Amino acid sequence: MPAIRSAGVSRLLLIFTGLLVAEQASAGPVSVTSGYVDLGPSSGPLLLAGDRGFTFHSAVDQISNIVPDCFSMACLPGTTLNLRIAASGNDLGGTATLEGVTYTNVGGGISHNQMIIEITGSLVLPLLAPTAVATAPFTLTGTFEHDVNGGPASESLNGSGTVTVSLAADQSRPGVWRITRLFYSLNHDLPAEWLSADLGLVGQPGSASFSNDSFSIAGSGADIWGPADAFRFVYQPLGSDGEIIARIDTLTNTSPYAKAGLMMRQSRDAAAAHVLIDVKPDTGVEFMTRSASGASTTFIAGAMQPFPVWLKLTKTATTITGSISGDGLSWTVVGRADLPTTGLLAGMVVTSHDNSGTAEAMFSQVSMTASTLPSPWSVTDVGDVGAAGGAVFDGNFTIQGAGADIWSTADAFTFMFQAVSGDAQVTTQVKGLDATDPYAKAGVMLRTSLDPSSPHVILDVRPGGQIELMTRGATGGETAFIATTVVSFPVSLRLARIGAIITGYVLNGGEWTAVGSVNSSLPSAVFAGLAVTSHQAGTLTTAVFGFTTVDAGSVFFHSQDIGDVGIAGGVVDGNGIHTVAGAGSDIWGTSDSFQFAYKDFCCQPLFVARVVSLQDTSPFAKAGIMIRESLAANAAHVLLDMKPTGEVEFMVRAGTGAPTQFISTATVSTPVWLKLTIDNATTVTAWVGAEVNQWVPIGTATLPIGSWSSPLVGLAVTSHDRSQLNIAVFDRTP
C-alpha cells in the first residue's frame, strides 16, 4: 500500500527548518463533524468542518495515493474494494480556519501551513449490473500543521462517515466494475451537501442537526456586526447566481440582539465580506452587509415579521436581494446590496449575542438553488412582477416572466442579462411567446440598471408578431414608442449600439433590416440581454429564445491567424464594412493557414455575408464564410468561399486532422452573397446569390456541429501566398 505522499524537497526543507527553530508543539485534537470529499473519481472538492472553529476547503487534484481506481486492478464483483485515499502537500491547496484564525495557502509549495488527510475503509463489490451504488463506513485521520504564536503547532484530525461508491459496468473490460464517483460524507446529523462550523471567536461551541425536514442550529458568539463576526454557520458553496430560502420557526431569546437568518459570505474568515438578512427575538428583521473584508457592517433596512418568518437571499450578478414573507408565496423586498465576488458561501446563521451561552433556532422549508445559466448570464425580476420569473438553458433559453408591462415610467418584467461597455450588440431568435395578453413582450434590451424606472432601449415582439422599438431616455421618464413592423415567428432581433446611436434590426430573408434608430444617452456601461413580460401581474408567460449572443467593443469579430500564415493578418470594422486581411498558404488538406474573423456560434440557424471584393494574390486565394470547431489549424470546418476567378467552392473537413473534401462549385461575380444554413445541428447547406433574396443552393454536407463544444463562425481569407496579404471586403454580415 503506498505511503502518504509528501510535497517533495520543499516539504523536507520545511520540516528541517522547523527542527532548527523549535520543537513542534501538539496543540490538540480536532473532531471533524461535517464535510465531504467528492471525487469523480480522482479529483474534486474537499470540504471539512469541525469543532474549535475548524474548516478546510480545498480542490483535490488527481490524488496520487487513491487506491480504488479499478484501472491498475480489476474490480471484480464479490471482491473487497480498498477505499483508502491519502492526500498531502501538492495534492491539496486551500484555506483553513481554526479558533477564529484564517490560514491561507495550506498545502503545496513552501508554505508553513500543511494538511495531511487519510481516509480508510472497504466494501464488497456487488454483482455486476449496468450500474450500481454501494455504501460503506470510513474513518478519517490527519494532521493540520500551522504556525501559532511564532512557532509550529500540529493538530490531529479525526472523523468518520459513509462513502457512496457509484459503479458502472466497464465496457472495455467485460465482467469488471468501473468507478464513476466516490462521495465520502462526514455528515452524521446534516444532509450530505451541508457543512457546519463556528466562525470567529465564540464563547461556547455551537451545533447543528437535521430531523423531520428541519434544521436545529445552536450558536454562540458576541454578534454579527462591526469589522468581525462570531456565530454558527451551516452552509454550502454557491458558485454562481442563486438563492437560499428558509422559514425560521423559533429563536431563543438569549439577547435582544440574538440573530437567526440567512447569509451569503465571501469566506469563512471572521472579517469576511457578507450580506445578511436575519430576525431577532422581537421579530425585527435586519438586512445588513459588510462590503469588504475587515470593513464595518452596515445596516441597510429593516422590517417586522412575526414568527414563523420566511427569509430569502437572491444573488443576481453582483447584487444580493433580501426578502421576507409570511407564507413563502408573496415576497416583500427588504433591501439590496452589492457583493462583487464569485464563489460565495451561502447558508443559515445563529448568534446568541452572548458568549456565555448559545441561542437555538429552528429552520424549516430550507431550499438552495443555483443558476443553470451559462456564464456570464444572470436573471432577475425587475419591478413588482407579482410572480417570480426565471430562466433555464437547454440549448435554448426558456424565460418565464410576469409583470404589468415595459412601458410608462417604470417596468415590471424578467430580465436575463450580462454587463457590457461601449459599442455593443445583442442578438437573439425569439422562437415562441405565450399569448397571455396581446401586449405581452419578449425581446432584446440595453438598460442602464436594474431599477424599474431605469433608462433603456428595447426591441420586442408581441404574440401577434408586432415588433416594437421603444426607449426611456431618463430615469423615471415616460417610455417613447419609436417604430414598428410586423413579422411571423420565429423572428431574429438585434439591438446594435455604435456611439450614441442604437438601432433595432429584424432578420428578413437573410438580411438585417433596420426597424428604427434611437439617439440614446445610455452610459457606456449597461446591461444587455433578453426581456420578458406577461402584461399580467402575477401571471407568468413563457418565451423561448434560440441563438443569443452579446458582442461588445467596436470590433464585432475577433481576429485570429490560423496556422503558419507567414504574415500577420487582421480585421477592421467601420460603418458596417468588414475589411479582412489574410495571408497563409491555403485552406485545404489536413491543416489550414489563413485569417479568421470570428465570433461564437451558439445555435444559429444560418450565417450570411456578402463578398464585395478580394485581391488576386493567387488563382487559389479565397474569401468566404466558415463554421469551425476550434481555432486549431487542423480543426473540422465547413467553408463556402469565392476565388478571384469567380469560382465558388463549398468544402468540408469532417473531423480534426481529416483531409478537406471538395463538395461542389458555382461561378459568380462580385459582389456575391454567401449563406450557410444548418438543419438539425448536422446538415449544412451552401447557398449563393446575386441578391439577398435570390438564393441558389449548391450543395449539402453533414457535420456534427451540434456536438461541438464551442463552435465558431466568421469570415475566412487566405492569400495562398505566405509572403503577402490578401485584402477582402465584406458587408451586410448579420
ZAMARGU-4260 file (C-alpha; in steps of 0.2 Angstrom, whole numbers, plus 5000, padded with zeros to 4 digits):
<rodrens>
0) 5000/5000/5000 | 5008/5017/4995 | 5013/5029/5009 | 5006/5046/5011 | 5015/5057/4998
5) 5024/5072/5004 | 5027/5089/4995 | 5044/5084/4990 | 5060/5093/4993 | 5051/5109/4998
10) 5042/5099/5012 | 5058/5091/5018 | 5065/5109/5019 | 5050/5114/5030 | 5052/5100/5042
15) 5071/5103/5043 | 5069/5122/5046 | 5056/5118/5059 | 5068/5107/5069 | 5081/5121/5069
20) 5068/5134/5075 | 5058/5125/5088 | 5052/5108/5093 | 5034/5106/5086 | 5020/5108/5098
25) 5005/5097/5099 | 4990/5109/5101 | 4977/5095/5102 | 4964/5085/5093 | 4950/5092/5081
30) 4934/5082/5078 | 4929/5083/5060 | 4910/5083/5061 | 4904/5088/5044 | 4910/5089/5026
35) 4913/5079/5011 | 4926/5073/4998 | 4918/5072/4981 | 4930/5063/4968 | 4924/5059/4951
40) 4933/5048/4953 | 4951/5055/4955 | 4948/5074/4958 | 4935/5086/4965 | 4931/5097/4980
45) 4936/5093/4998 | 4927/5102/5012 | 4929/5099/5030 | 4922/5107/5046 | 4923/5103/5065
50) 4925/5109/5082 | 4936/5123/5088 | 4930/5133/5073 | 4940/5121/5061 | 4936/5122/5042
55) 4946/5117/5027 | 4941/5120/5009 | 4952/5113/4995 | 4952/5107/4977 | 4958/5089/4976
60) 4968/5087/4960 | 4972/5070/4954 | 4977/5062/4971 | 4992/5051/4969 | 4988/5039/4983
65) 4970/5034/4978 | 4968/5015/4979 | 4950/5012/4972 | 4955/5016/4954 | 4949/5000/4945
70) 4962/5003/4932 | 4978/4996/4940 | 4967/4982/4947 | 4952/4973/4941 | 4937/4977/4952
75) 4928/4961/4951 | 4911/4958/4958 | 4912/4949/4975 | 4930/4956/4979 | 4934/4968/4993
80) 4937/4986/4987 | 4950/4996/4997 | 4943/5013/4999 | 4959/5021/5005 | 4964/5038/4999
85) 4978/5049/5005 | 4982/5067/5001 | 4995/5080/5007 | 5007/5093/5001 | 5004/5097/4982
90) 4988/5086/4982 | 4979/5100/4992 | 4979/5119/4991 | 4966/5129/5000 | 4961/5139/5016
95) 4959/5133/5033 | 4952/5141/5049 | 4954/5137/5067 | 4949/5146/5083 | 4945/5162/5074
100) 4961/5162/5064 | 4962/5160/5045 | 4977/5151/5037 | 4979/5153/5018 | 4989/5143/5005
105) 4988/5127/5015 | 4997/5114/5006 | 5010/5113/4992 | 5025/5124/4989 | 5035/5130/5004
110) 5020/5135/5014 | 5022/5133/5033 | 5004/5128/5034 | 5001/5110/5028 | 4987/5097/5029
115) 4988/5078/5028 | 4972/5068/5026 | 4970/5050/5025 | 4953/5040/5023 | 4952/5021/5026
120) 4938/5009/5023 | 4932/4995/5012 | 4917/4987/5004 | 4912/4971/4995 | 4908/4974/4977
125) 4890/4969/4972 | 4885/4958/4957 | 4888/4965/4940 | 4874/4976/4933 | 4874/4990/4921
130) 4875/5002/4936 | 4875/5001/4955 | 4878/5011/4970 | 4886/5004/4986 | 4890/5012/5003
135) 4902/5008/5017 | 4908/5016/5033 | 4925/5025/5033 | 4937/5034/5045 | 4947/5050/5043
140) 4963/5054/5051 | 4975/5068/5048 | 4986/5082/5054 | 4985/5101/5052 | 5002/5109/5054
145) 5002/5128/5056 | 5011/5142/5064 | 5005/5148/5081 | 5012/5162/5091 | 5028/5162/5081
150) 5031/5143/5082 | 5024/5127/5074 | 5009/5118/5080 | 5001/5101/5075 | 4983/5097/5076
155) 4977/5079/5075 | 4961/5077/5064 | 4948/5063/5067 | 4931/5059/5059 | 4921/5046/5052
160) 4907/5044/5039 | 4899/5035/5025 | 4906/5033/5007 | 4895/5031/4992 | 4903/5022/4978
165) 4894/5024/4961 | 4898/5010/4949 | 4896/5006/4930 | 4900/4990/4920 | 4916/4993/4911
170) 4913/4992/4893 | 4931/4989/4888 | 4934/4975/4901 | 4919/4963/4902 | 4914/4957/4919
175) 4923/4971/4928 | 4916/4986/4938 | 4922/5004/4934 | 4921/5018/4947 | 4912/5034/4941
180) 4911/5043/4958 | 4917/5042/4976 | 4907/5053/4988 | 4914/5052/5006 | 4902/5061/5018
185) 4906/5065/5036 | 4889/5072/5040 | 4880/5062/5053 | 4867/5075/5058 | 4866/5085/5042
190) 4861/5082/5024 | 4877/5077/5014 | 4879/5094/5005 | 4879/5105/5021 | 4894/5110/5032
195) 4893/5116/5050 | 4906/5127/5059 | 4909/5140/5072 | 4916/5156/5063 | 4926/5169/5073
200) 4929/5168/5092 | 4914/5160/5100 | 4912/5158/5119 | 4903/5141/5118 | 4904/5128/5104
205) 4889/5128/5093 | 4880/5113/5085 | 4868/5108/5070 | 4857/5094/5067 | 4843/5089/5054
210) 4827/5080/5058 | 4809/5079/5052 | 4814/5091/5037 | 4820/5105/5049 | 4837/5111/5055
215) 4841/5114/5073 | 4855/5126/5075 | 4864/5132/5091 | 4876/5146/5090 | 4886/5157/5102
220) 4896/5172/5098 | 4896/5191/5103 | 4887/5196/5087 | 4887/5198/5068 | 4892/5216/5067
225) 4907/5228/5067 | 4923/5223/5057 | 4922/5204/5063 | 4909/5191/5067 | 4906/5176/5079
230) 4892/5164/5076 | 4887/5147/5070 | 4886/5144/5051 | 4878/5130/5042 | 4882/5132/5024
235) 4887/5126/5007 | 4896/5134/4992 | 4887/5144/4979 | 4897/5145/4964 | 4886/5157/4953
240) 4869/5166/4954 | 4856/5158/4965 | 4845/5159/4980 | 4843/5152/4998 | 4826/5152/5006
245) 4821/5146/5024 | 4807/5148/5037 | 4813/5152/5054 | 4801/5145/5066 | 4808/5149/5083
250) 4823/5158/5091 | 4828/5158/5109 | 4829/5175/5117 | 4847/5175/5124 | 4848/5194/5120
255) 4838/5207/5111 | 4851/5206/5098 | 4852/5187/5096 | 4850/5183/5077 | 4845/5169/5066
260) 4845/5171/5047 | 4852/5168/5030 | 4869/5174/5024 | 4880/5175/5008 | 4898/5176/5013
265) 4915/5178/5004 | 4924/5166/5015 | 4925/5158/5032 | 4936/5172/5039 | 4928/5181/5054
270) 4931/5198/5045 | 4924/5192/5028 | 4913/5202/5017 | 4895/5197/5018 | 4876/5200/5016
275) 4864/5195/5029 | 4846/5195/5032 | 4841/5190/5050 | 4827/5190/5063 | 4829/5195/5081
280) 4818/5188/5096 | 4807/5203/5095 | 4803/5198/5076 | 4813/5213/5070 | 4821/5209/5053
285) 4838/5216/5048 | 4846/5217/5031 | 4865/5221/5033 | 4881/5220/5024 | 4900/5221/5026
290) 4906/5227/5009 | 4924/5222/5011 | 4935/5211/5022 | 4938/5220/5039 | 4926/5234/5035
295) 4912/5239/5047 | 4895/5231/5045 | 4881/5242/5038 | 4863/5242/5042 | 4853/5244/5026
300) 4835/5241/5030 | 4823/5233/5042 | 4805/5227/5044 | 4794/5217/5057 | 4788/5200/5053
305) 4781/5188/5067 | 4787/5170/5068 | 4787/5159/5058 | 4796/5171/5046 | 4801/5167/5029
310) 4818/5174/5023 | 4826/5174/5006 | 4843/5179/4999 | 4844/5180/4980 | 4861/5183/4971
315) 4860/5191/4953 | 4877/5195/4946 | 4884/5206/4960 | 4868/5211/4968 | 4861/5202/4983
320) 4842/5205/4987 | 4835/5201/5004 | 4816/5197/5005 | 4803/5192/5018 | 4786/5183/5018
325) 4773/5177/5029 | 4768/5162/5019 | 4783/5158/5007 | 4772/5164/4992 | 4771/5183/4992
330) 4788/5191/4995 | 4792/5209/5000 | 4810/5215/4996 | 4818/5222/5012 | 4834/5228/5003
335) 4848/5226/4991 | 4867/5226/4992 | 4882/5223/4981 | 4895/5210/4984 | 4906/5210/4969
340) 4914/5192/4971 | 4911/5175/4965 | 4912/5158/4974 | 4902/5163/4989 | 4896/5153/5004
345) 4878/5153/5007 | 4868/5146/5022 | 4860/5149/5039 | 4867/5158/5054 | 4864/5159/5073
350) 4872/5170/5085 | 4867/5172/5104 | 4875/5189/5106 | 4881/5182/5122 | 4897/5172/5123
355) 4892/5163/5140 | 4879/5153/5131 | 4871/5148/5114 | 4855/5153/5106 | 4845/5139/5097
360) 4834/5142/5081 | 4823/5130/5071 | 4824/5132/5052 | 4812/5123/5040 | 4807/5123/5022
365) 4825/5126/5018 | 4830/5126/4999 | 4845/5132/4990 | 4846/5133/4971 | 4860/5138/4959
370) 4858/5146/4942 | 4858/5134/4927 | 4863/5148/4915 | 4879/5148/4906 | 4892/5161/4912
375) 4891/5176/4911 | 4872/5177/4911 | 4861/5182/4926 | 4842/5183/4928 | 4832/5193/4939
380) 4814/5201/4941 | 4814/5220/4938 | 4800/5229/4947 | 4784/5222/4955 | 4781/5207/4944
385) 4768/5198/4956 | 4775/5181/4952 | 4794/5176/4952 | 4801/5173/4935 | 4816/5163/4930
390) 4827/5156/4915 | 4834/5139/4911 | 4846/5134/4897 | 4845/5118/4887 | 4851/5123/4870
395) 4838/5136/4870 | 4835/5149/4883 | 4817/5147/4891 | 4812/5163/4901 | 4797/5164/4911
400) 4791/5182/4916 | 4776/5191/4924 | 4774/5209/4927 | 4762/5223/4921 | 4772/5229/4906
405) 4788/5238/4900 | 4780/5255/4897 | 4777/5272/4905 | 4788/5277/4919 | 4793/5260/4927
410) 4794/5242/4921 | 4789/5225/4928 | 4797/5210/4919 | 4810/5196/4920 | 4827/5201/4913
415) 4841/5189/4908 | 4857/5200/4906 | 4875/5202/4906 | 4886/5218/4908 | 4894/5226/4893
420) 4903/5243/4890 | 4905/5254/4874 | 4899/5249/4857 | 4889/5233/4858 | 4875/5222/4850
425) 4864/5209/4857 | 4856/5197/4845 | 4843/5183/4848 | 4830/5172/4839 | 4813/5173/4848
430) 4806/5155/4844 | 4789/5157/4853 | 4780/5168/4866 | 4764/5163/4875 | 4749/5174/4872
435) 4745/5178/4890 | 4740/5196/4883 | 4741/5204/4867 | 4754/5216/4874 | 4765/5203/4882
440) 4783/5206/4876 | 4799/5196/4873 | 4814/5204/4865 | 4832/5212/4867 | 4836/5226/4878
445) 4850/5238/4883 | 4847/5245/4901 | 4857/5257/4912 | 4852/5247/4929 | 4840/5235/4937
450) 4830/5249/4944 | 4812/5248/4937 | 4812/5266/4931 | 4830/5264/4923 | 4833/5272/4906
455) 4833/5258/4892 | 4830/5254/4874 | 4820/5238/4869 | 4816/5229/4853 | 4802/5217/4857
460) 4789/5206/4848 | 4772/5203/4854 | 4761/5187/4852 | 4753/5194/4836 | 4770/5197/4828
465) 4770/5216/4831 | 4788/5222/4833 | 4791/5237/4845 | 4806/5248/4846 | 4804/5259/4862
470) 4815/5269/4874 | 4815/5278/4891 | 4828/5292/4890 | 4829/5296/4908 | 4826/5288/4925
475) 4808/5289/4929 | 4804/5297/4912 | 4790/5291/4900 | 4793/5277/4888 | 4793/5283/4870
480) 4787/5272/4855 | 4799/5274/4841 | 4795/5262/4827 | 4786/5246/4822 | 4784/5232/4809
485) 4775/5215/4808 | 4784/5198/4807 | 4780/5180/4810 | 4788/5168/4822 | 4802/5163/4824
490) 4809/5181/4822 | 4828/5186/4824 | 4830/5203/4833 | 4846/5213/4836 | 4850/5229/4845
495) 4866/5237/4840 | 4874/5252/4848 | 4888/5262/4839 | 4892/5278/4849 | 4876/5286/4854
500) 4865/5278/4841 | 4856/5262/4845 | 4847/5253/4830 | 4835/5239/4830 | 4835/5226/4817
505) 4825/5211/4811 | 4832/5197/4800 | 4822/5197/4784 | 4827/5184/4770 | 4845/5183/4777
510) 4847/5202/4778 | 4846/5213/4793 | 4833/5226/4790 | 4833/5242/4802 | 4816/5245/4811
515) 4822/5261/4818 | 4836/5271/4827 | 4837/5280/4844 | 4849/5294/4848 | 4852/5287/4866
520) 4860/5295/4882 | 4863/5277/4890 | 4880/5277/4898 | 4895/5267/4892 | 4892/5253/4905
525) 4875/5245/4903 | 4866/5228/4905 | 4862/5219/4888 | 4850/5204/4887 | 4833/5197/4885
530) 4817/5204/4892 | 4800/5195/4895 | 4784/5202/4902 | 4767/5194/4903 | 4757/5211/4904
535) 4748/5202/4918 | 4755/5205/4936 | 4755/5188/4945 | 4753/5178/4929 | 4769/5170/4920
540) 4771/5169/4902 | 4785/5159/4893 | 4796/5164/4879 | 4809/5153/4870 | 4824/5160/4863
545) 4836/5152/4851 | 4854/5158/4847 | 4858/5173/4858 | 4874/5182/4858 | 4881/5198/4866
550) 4896/5206/4857 | 4905/5221/4865 | 4918/5233/4858 | 4919/5242/4841 | 4925/5226/4833
555) 4911/5213/4832 | 4923/5200/4826 | 4938/5193/4835 | 4954/5191/4824 | 4965/5176/4823
560) 4978/5170/4811 | 4976/5151/4810 | 4991/5140/4807 | 5008/5147/4799 | 5002/5161/4789
565) 5019/5170/4786 | 5012/5187/4788 | 5000/5193/4802 | 4983/5197/4796 | 4968/5206/4805
570) 4951/5214/4803 | 4944/5231/4804 | 4926/5236/4806 | 4918/5253/4801 | 4901/5258/4795
575) 4895/5240/4793 | 4910/5236/4782 | 4922/5222/4787 | 4939/5223/4779 | 4949/5207/4782
580) 4967/5205/4778 | 4974/5187/4777 | 4990/5178/4771 | 4993/5159/4773 | 4996/5145/4761
585) 4978/5139/4759 | 4963/5131/4767 | 4965/5114/4761 | 4972/5097/4765 | 4973/5092/4783
590) 4979/5109/4790 | 4975/5127/4786 | 4983/5144/4786 | 4973/5159/4785 | 4965/5174/4794
595) 4949/5171/4803 | 4937/5185/4809 | 4926/5175/4820 | 4913/5175/4834 | 4905/5162/4845
600) 4892/5152/4836 | 4878/5147/4848 | 4864/5138/4839 | 4862/5150/4825 | 4852/5143/4810
605) 4862/5152/4797 | 4876/5164/4793 | 4876/5176/4779 | 4889/5188/4772 | 4892/5197/4755
610) 4909/5197/4747 | 4912/5214/4740 | 4929/5211/4734 | 4945/5201/4736 | 4963/5204/4729
615) 4970/5192/4715 | 4986/5186/4725 | 4984/5169/4718 | 4971/5160/4707 | 4968/5149/4723
620) 4966/5164/4735 | 4950/5163/4745 | 4937/5174/4754 | 4922/5167/4762 | 4912/5162/4777
625) 4916/5147/4788 | 4909/5137/4803 | 4924/5130/4813 | 4925/5118/4828 | 4940/5127/4835
630) 4955/5139/4831 | 4967/5124/4829 | 4974/5123/4811 | 4968/5106/4808 | 4950/5109/4816
635) 4934/5102/4807 | 4925/5115/4797 | 4914/5119/4783 | 4919/5133/4771 | 4909/5142/4757
640) 4922/5154/4748 | 4925/5164/4732 | 4941/5164/4722 | 4947/5179/4712 | 4942/5169/4696
645) 4924/5170/4701 | 4923/5151/4706 | 4914/5147/4722 | 4920/5132/4732 | 4910/5123/4745
650) 4921/5112/4755 | 4922/5102/4772 | 4934/5094/4784 | 4923/5081/4793 | 4935/5079/4808
655) 4950/5085/4816 | 4965/5082/4805 | 4955/5074/4791 | 4958/5079/4773 | 4947/5093/4766
660) 4934/5087/4754 | 4928/5097/4739 | 4909/5096/4738 | 4903/5107/4724 | 4906/5123/4715
665) 4897/5138/4705 | 4903/5153/4695 | 4899/5170/4700 | 4905/5188/4700 | 4907/5201/4714
670) 4898/5206/4724 | 4891/5189/4729 | 4880/5184/4743 | 4886/5168/4753 | 4875/5159/4765
675) 4877/5143/4776 | 4861/5136/4784 | 4860/5122/4797 | 4846/5110/4800 | 4845/5098/4815
680) 4863/5104/4820 | 4871/5092/4807 | 4865/5096/4789 | 4874/5111/4782 | 4868/5118/4765
685) 4878/5131/4755 | 4869/5145/4745 | 4875/5159/4733 | 4865/5174/4727 | 4867/5189/4716
690) 4854/5197/4728 | 4850/5193/4745 | 4833/5186/4740 | 4839/5176/4725 | 4847/5161/4734
695) 4853/5146/4724 | 4858/5130/4734 | 4874/5122/4728 | 4877/5108/4740 | 4875/5100/4757
700) 4886/5092/4769 | 4884/5083/4786 | 4894/5089/4801 | 4891/5085/4820 | 4890/5104/4823
705) 4878/5101/4837 | 4891/5091/4847 | 4905/5104/4846 | 4908/5112/4862 | 4912/5129/4856
710) 4909/5131/4838 | 4915/5147/4829 | 4908/5157/4814 | 4915/5170/4804 | 4925/5177/4788
715) 4940/5167/4781 | 4953/5175/4770 | 4969/5167/4763 | 4981/5174/4750 | 4988/5157/4745
720) 5005/5165/4747 | 5013/5167/4764 | 5023/5182/4758 | 5009/5193/4755 | 4992/5198/4762
725) 4975/5197/4753 | 4963/5211/4757 | 4945/5206/4756 | 4930/5217/4759 | 4913/5210/4767
730) 4897/5219/4771 | 4880/5215/4777 | 4885/5201/4789 | 4871/5198/4802
</rodrens>
